[in-house]
């Protein structure tokens, strides 16, 4: 009889552990939801890189701030956008930036959650010498 009670306790503890572990990520997402933001490299226009920002908001996230900063923290571009979902393209003038390192931040003004992307460019010359046996 004592063994049956011990087994029931172990089963109860196991269920509590499984359910509490399963609910923890769901509760964390409820308090600070992840922003549905995506940035893609689209290509070049006149040797300048073009990036596409796609935001798929929902009812609780429909007011966003876009901020693009350089490597020193200077703001290059800032805009407040109100809308559920939108797509925006950005072209960077390489002549002004050279080898650039910028940061793109999208912040939900209602939930105060932020998604940041780092964009880096390095220019280098590569010379390869290959020796093959004939």
Rosetta blueprint (number, residue, H / E / L):
1 X L
2 X H
3 X H
4 X H
5 X H
6 X H
7 X H
8 X H
9 X H
10 X H
11 X H
12 X H
13 X H
14 X H
15 X H
16 X H
17 X H
18 X H
19 X H
20 X H
21 X H
22 X H
23 X H
24 X H
25 X H
26 X H
27 X H
28 X H
29 X H
30 X H
31 X H
32 X L
33 X L
34 X L
35 X L
36 X L
37 X E
38 X E
39 X E
40 X E
41 X E
42 X E
43 X E
44 X E
45 X E
46 X L
47 X L
48 X E
49 X E
50 X E
51 X E
52 X E
53 X E
54 X E
55 X E
56 X E
57 X L
58 X L
59 X L
60 X L
61 X L
62 X L
63 X E
64 X E
65 X E
66 X E
67 X E
68 X E
69 X E
70 X L
71 X L
72 X L
73 X L
74 X L
75 X E
76 X E
77 X E
78 X E
79 X E
80 X E
81 X E
82 X E
83 X L
84 X L
85 X E
86 X E
87 X E
88 X E
89 X E
90 X E
91 X E
92 X L
93 X L
94 X H
95 X H
96 X H
97 X H
98 X L
99 X L
100 X L
101 X E
102 X E
103 X E
104 X E
105 X E
106 X E
107 X E
108 X E
109 X L
110 X L
111 X L
112 X L
113 X L
114 X E
115 X E
116 X E
117 X E
118 X E
119 X E
120 X E
121 X L
122 X L
123 X L
124 X L
125 X L
126 X L
127 X L
128 X L
129 X L
130 X L
131 X L
132 X L
133 X L
134 X L
